[in-house]
Amino acid sequence: MRREKRARCGGSTIVEFAFSMLLLIPLTVGVYVLGFSLTRGIQVVQVGRDAGHMFARGVDFAVTANQDILVRLAGGLGMTRDGGEGTVIFSKVYFIGHDQCAAAGLSDDQCTNINWPVFTKRIVVGNRTLAVSAHGTPASVQSDGTVNNYLRDTTARANGFIALMPSMGPGMDAYMVEVYFRSTGLSLDGGGTTGVYSRSIF
């Protein structure tokens, strides 16, 4: 009689264990995914801040040696100077007013980008195919990152930037760094690939 009772209890224990695993396994996987994403997010934000500080203080990231410093700064995230798992986009934004147009010998009518923030500098380090700027991409950029014809070329406009910097006025400039790193492996949406984006403005 006791043996039969033990056998029945043993069977129910296995069923209970199986049901508890249905809850515990997804919970464990979820904690892992969340922890991995959080760690990577913190790293990406730190890379953006450090790179932004250097950019705002005059470090020229069009120079190969400075790009190598950035790659070392992003160590462990899998980025190279022209490829890998990350993209870092450097932009200098300048607000165009009447005086800026006049200094270039343009009337307000000729100065297409008057009363707009525009990109005057754009440098991309890393994998260019991973991400583009959330604020636009100038059509014509020199090898040193200088944006051509930013007073008249409408593709040089920094769309949506004034919402981030509402106090920005004519003659003022800002330095922006946008960072995107791909995160391969487990993902919450089941797609297998996620990414982490960060933006810093100085």
Secondary structure, DSSP 4 states (H G I P E B T S, - for coil): -HHHHHHHHHHHHHHHHHHHHHHHHHHHHHHHHHHHHHHHHHHHHHHHHHHHHHHHTT--TTSHHHHHHHHHHTTTS-EETTEESEEEEEEEEEE--HHHHHHTT--TTT-TTTTSEEEEEEEEEE-TTT---TT---S-B-TTSBBTTTTT-GGGB-TTHHHH-TT--TT-EEEEEEEEEEEES--TTSSSEEEEEEEEE-
